[in-house]
Amino acid sequence: MKNDLPRRREAEGLSQGELAEAVGVTRQTINAIERDRYDPSLDLAFELAAHFECHIEDIFQPEETD
């Protein structure tokens, strides 16, 4: 799953640690999501969308398949 998390986080001037604290996860979790190494749970995706005041699909997009 592709994501727009780094751009949104940086636009708000947040570090990974600050975003992690705001949504109740570790900095390592945010790092893994941003590097496409971890797909967040649905609950976490909702938390991130609520934090950025947008829809989940504004942050996360499925990978295109052929």
DSSP file (Angstrom, degrees, kcal/mol; ACC not computed):
  #  RESIDUE AA STRUCTURE BP1 BP2  ACC     N-H-->O    O-->H-N    N-H-->O    O-->H-N    TCO  KAPPA ALPHA  PHI   PSI    X-CA   Y-CA   Z-CA
    1    1 A M              0   0    0      0, 0.0     2,-0.2     0, 0.0    37,-0.1   0.000 360.0 360.0 360.0 130.6    0.0    0.0    0.0
    2    2 A K  E     -A   61   0A   0     59,-2.4    59,-2.6     2,-0.0     2,-0.3  -0.557 360.0-166.4 -85.7 155.8    1.4    3.4   -0.9
    3    3 A N  E     -A   60   0A   0     57,-0.2    57,-0.2    -2,-0.2    56,-0.1  -0.984  32.7-150.3-147.0 159.3    1.0    6.3    1.4
    4    4 A D     >  +     0   0    0     55,-2.2     4,-2.0    -2,-0.3     5,-0.2   0.058  63.3 117.5-108.7  19.1    1.2   10.1    1.6
    5    5 A L  H  >  +     0   0    0     54,-0.3     4,-2.8     1,-0.2     5,-0.3   0.897  68.7  52.4 -62.5 -45.7    2.1   10.1    5.3
    6    6 A P  H  > S+     0   0    0      0, 0.0     4,-2.7     0, 0.0     5,-0.2   0.926 111.4  47.3 -58.8 -43.4    5.6   11.7    5.1
    7    7 A R  H  > S+     0   0    0      1,-0.2     4,-2.2     2,-0.2    -2,-0.2   0.928 114.7  45.6 -63.4 -44.6    4.4   14.6    3.0
    8    8 A R  H  X S+     0   0    0     -4,-2.0     4,-1.2     2,-0.2    -1,-0.2   0.913 114.3  48.6 -65.2 -42.4    1.5   15.3    5.3
    9    9 A R  H ><>S+     0   0    0     -4,-2.8     5,-2.2     1,-0.2     3,-0.5   0.939 113.6  45.8 -63.0 -47.6    3.6   14.9    8.5
   10   10 A E  H ><5S+     0   0    0     -4,-2.7     3,-1.3    -5,-0.3    -1,-0.2   0.851 105.8  60.2 -66.1 -34.5    6.3   17.2    7.2
   11   11 A A  H 3<5S+     0   0    0     -4,-2.2    -1,-0.2     1,-0.3    -2,-0.2   0.817 107.6  46.4 -62.3 -29.8    3.7   19.8    6.0
   12   12 A E  T <<5S-     0   0    0     -4,-1.2    -1,-0.3    -3,-0.5    -2,-0.2   0.447 115.7-118.5 -89.9  -0.9    2.6   20.1    9.7
   13   13 A G  T < 5 +     0   0    0     -3,-1.3     2,-0.3    -4,-0.3    -3,-0.2   0.798  63.4 148.0  70.7  28.8    6.2   20.3   10.9
   14   14 A L      < -     0   0    0     -5,-2.2    -1,-0.2    -6,-0.1     2,-0.2  -0.742  42.8-137.0 -99.0 143.7    5.9   17.1   12.9
   15   15 A S     >  -     0   0    0     -2,-0.3     4,-2.3     1,-0.1     5,-0.2  -0.469  33.5-106.2 -81.5 166.5    8.7   14.6   13.6
   16   16 A Q  H  > S+     0   0    0      1,-0.2     4,-2.6     2,-0.2     5,-0.2   0.903 123.0  52.7 -59.7 -39.4    7.9   11.0   13.4
   17   17 A G  H  > S+     0   0    0      2,-0.2     4,-2.5     1,-0.2    -1,-0.2   0.892 107.7  49.9 -64.0 -40.6    8.0   10.8   17.2
   18   18 A E  H  > S+     0   0    0      2,-0.2     4,-2.0     1,-0.2    -1,-0.2   0.916 113.1  45.9 -65.8 -42.7    5.5   13.7   17.6
   19   19 A L  H  X S+     0   0    0     -4,-2.3     4,-1.7     2,-0.2    -2,-0.2   0.923 111.6  53.0 -64.8 -42.6    3.1   12.1   15.1
   20   20 A A  H  X>S+     0   0    0     -4,-2.6     5,-2.4     1,-0.2     4,-1.0   0.925 109.8  47.8 -57.8 -45.7    3.5    8.7   16.9
   21   21 A E  H  <5S+     0   0    0     -4,-2.5     3,-0.4     1,-0.2    -1,-0.2   0.889 108.6  55.3 -62.4 -39.3    2.7   10.3   20.2
   22   22 A A  H  <5S+     0   0    0     -4,-2.0    -1,-0.2     1,-0.2    -2,-0.2   0.820 117.5  34.0 -65.0 -31.4   -0.4   12.1   18.8
   23   23 A V  H  <5S-     0   0    0     -4,-1.7    -1,-0.2    -3,-0.3    -2,-0.2   0.389 115.0-109.0-108.7   3.1   -1.9    8.8   17.5
   24   24 A G  T  <5S+     0   0    0     -4,-1.0     2,-0.2    -3,-0.4    -3,-0.2   0.831  78.6 104.4  80.4  34.4   -0.6    6.5   20.3
   25   25 A V  S   <S-     0   0    0     -5,-2.4    -1,-0.3    -6,-0.2     2,-0.2  -0.759  71.6 -87.3-131.0-178.7    2.0    4.4   18.6
   26   26 A T     >  -     0   0    0     -2,-0.2     4,-1.6     1,-0.1     3,-0.3  -0.491  31.7-116.5 -87.9 161.7    5.8    4.3   18.5
   27   27 A R  H  > S+     0   0    0      1,-0.2     4,-2.6     2,-0.2     5,-0.2   0.868 116.8  60.5 -61.4 -36.1    8.1    6.3   16.3
   28   28 A Q  H  > S+     0   0    0      1,-0.2     4,-2.5     2,-0.2    -1,-0.2   0.850 101.1  53.4 -61.9 -34.8    9.2    3.0   14.8
   29   29 A T  H  > S+     0   0    0     -3,-0.3     4,-2.3     2,-0.2    -1,-0.2   0.936 109.8  46.6 -65.4 -46.1    5.7    2.2   13.7
   30   30 A I  H  X S+     0   0    0     -4,-1.6     4,-2.6     1,-0.2    -2,-0.2   0.919 112.7  51.1 -61.4 -43.0    5.4    5.6   11.9
   31   31 A N  H  X S+     0   0    0     -4,-2.6     4,-1.8     1,-0.2    -2,-0.2   0.922 109.9  49.2 -59.9 -45.1    8.8    5.0   10.3
   32   32 A A  H  <>S+     0   0    0     -4,-2.5     5,-3.0     2,-0.2     6,-1.0   0.883 111.8  48.6 -64.7 -39.1    7.8    1.5    9.1
   33   33 A I  H ><5S+     0   0    0     -4,-2.3     3,-1.7     4,-0.2    -1,-0.2   0.943 111.1  49.9 -64.8 -46.9    4.5    2.9    7.6
   34   34 A E  H 3<5S+     0   0    0     -4,-2.6    -2,-0.2     1,-0.3    -1,-0.2   0.818 110.9  49.6 -63.0 -30.6    6.3    5.7    5.8
   35   35 A R  T 3<5S-     0   0    0     -4,-1.8    -1,-0.3    -5,-0.2    -2,-0.2   0.285 114.5-116.3 -91.7  10.8    8.9    3.3    4.4
   36   36 A D  T < 5S+     0   0    0     -3,-1.7    -3,-0.2     2,-0.2    -2,-0.1   0.813  85.2 117.4  58.8  32.8    6.1    0.9    3.1
   37   37 A R  S   <S+     0   0    0     -5,-3.0     2,-0.3     1,-0.3    -4,-0.2   0.496  74.1  34.1-102.3  -7.5    7.4   -1.9    5.4
   38   38 A Y        -     0   0    0     -6,-1.0    -1,-0.3    -5,-0.1    -2,-0.2  -0.974  66.3-146.2-151.1 130.1    4.2   -2.0    7.5
   39   39 A D        -     0   0    0     -2,-0.3    -6,-0.1    -3,-0.1     6,-0.0  -0.867  33.9-123.1 -94.3 126.8    0.5   -1.6    6.6
   40   40 A P        -     0   0    0      0, 0.0    -1,-0.0     0, 0.0   -11,-0.0  -0.234  24.7-101.9 -68.8 156.6   -1.3    0.0    9.6
   41   41 A S     >  -     0   0    0      1,-0.1     4,-2.5     4,-0.0     5,-0.2  -0.276  36.5-106.9 -64.8 163.3   -4.3   -1.6   11.2
   42   42 A L  H  > S+     0   0    0      1,-0.2     4,-2.3     2,-0.2     5,-0.2   0.900 122.0  54.5 -61.2 -39.9   -7.7   -0.1   10.3
   43   43 A D  H  > S+     0   0    0      1,-0.2     4,-2.1     2,-0.2    -1,-0.2   0.920 110.2  45.4 -59.7 -44.5   -7.9    1.5   13.7
   44   44 A L  H  > S+     0   0    0      2,-0.2     4,-2.7     1,-0.2     5,-0.2   0.890 109.8  54.5 -68.4 -38.9   -4.5    3.2   13.2
   45   45 A A  H  X S+     0   0    0     -4,-2.5     4,-2.4     1,-0.2    -1,-0.2   0.910 109.7  48.1 -60.1 -41.5   -5.4    4.3    9.7
   46   46 A F  H  X S+     0   0    0     -4,-2.3     4,-2.6     2,-0.2    -2,-0.2   0.902 110.6  51.7 -64.4 -40.9   -8.6    6.0   11.1
   47   47 A E  H  X S+     0   0    0     -4,-2.1     4,-2.4     2,-0.2    -2,-0.2   0.917 111.5  46.7 -61.0 -44.0   -6.5    7.6   13.8
   48   48 A L  H  X S+     0   0    0     -4,-2.7     4,-2.2     2,-0.2    -2,-0.2   0.918 112.6  49.1 -65.8 -43.5   -4.1    9.0   11.3
   49   49 A A  H  X>S+     0   0    0     -4,-2.4     5,-2.3    -5,-0.2     4,-0.5   0.908 111.8  49.3 -63.0 -41.0   -6.9   10.2    9.0
   50   50 A A  H ><5S+     0   0    0     -4,-2.6     3,-0.8     3,-0.2    -1,-0.2   0.908 109.0  53.1 -64.3 -41.0   -8.6   11.9   12.0
   51   51 A H  H 3<5S+     0   0    0     -4,-2.4    -2,-0.2     1,-0.2    -1,-0.2   0.918 116.4  38.1 -60.1 -43.0   -5.3   13.6   13.0
   52   52 A F  H 3<5S-     0   0    0     -4,-2.2    -1,-0.2    -5,-0.1    -2,-0.2   0.398 109.5-124.9 -90.2   3.3   -4.9   15.0    9.5
   53   53 A E  T <<5S+     0   0    0     -3,-0.8     2,-0.3    -4,-0.5    -3,-0.2   0.936  73.2 103.0  53.1  54.2   -8.6   15.7    9.2
   54   54 A C  S   <S-     0   0    0     -5,-2.3    -1,-0.2    -6,-0.1     2,-0.2  -0.861  77.0 -79.4-147.5-179.6   -9.0   13.8    5.9
   55   55 A H    >>  -     0   0    0     -2,-0.3     3,-1.6     1,-0.1     4,-0.7  -0.570  38.8-116.8 -85.4 153.5  -10.3   10.5    4.6
   56   56 A I  H >> S+     0   0    0      1,-0.3     4,-2.9    -2,-0.2     3,-1.6   0.905 116.1  57.4 -54.2 -43.4   -8.2    7.3    5.0
   57   57 A E  H 34 S+     0   0    0      1,-0.3    -1,-0.3     2,-0.2     0, 0.0   0.625  95.0  65.6 -70.2 -10.4   -8.0    7.0    1.2
   58   58 A D  H <4 S+     0   0    0     -3,-1.6    -1,-0.3     1,-0.1    -2,-0.2   0.759 115.5  29.2 -74.9 -25.4   -6.4   10.5    1.1
   59   59 A I  H << S+     0   0    0     -3,-1.6   -55,-2.2    -4,-0.7     2,-0.4   0.829 123.2  45.4 -98.5 -43.7   -3.4    9.0    2.9
   60   60 A F  E  <  +A    3   0A   0     -4,-2.9   -57,-0.2   -57,-0.2    -1,-0.2  -0.888  59.1 178.9-113.7 132.2   -3.3    5.4    1.8
   61   61 A Q  E     -A    2   0A   0    -59,-2.6   -59,-2.4    -2,-0.4     3,-0.1  -0.987  31.4-113.7-128.7 139.5   -3.8    4.1   -1.7
   62   62 A P        -     0   0    0      0, 0.0     2,-0.2     0, 0.0     3,-0.0  -0.370  38.0-103.0 -68.0 150.7   -3.6    0.4   -2.8
   63   63 A E        -     0   0    0      1,-0.1     2,-0.3    -2,-0.0     0, 0.0  -0.504  40.2-112.4 -69.1 140.5   -0.8   -0.6   -5.0
   64   64 A E        -     0   0    0     -2,-0.2     2,-0.3    -3,-0.1    -1,-0.1  -0.564  31.6-156.5 -76.7 138.7   -1.8   -1.0   -8.6
   65   65 A T              0   0    0     -2,-0.3    -1,-0.0     1,-0.1     0, 0.0  -0.862 360.0 360.0-113.7 151.1   -1.8   -4.5  -10.0
   66   66 A D              0   0    0     -2,-0.3    -1,-0.1     0, 0.0    -2,-0.0   0.461 360.0 360.0 -87.0 360.0   -1.5   -5.5  -13.6
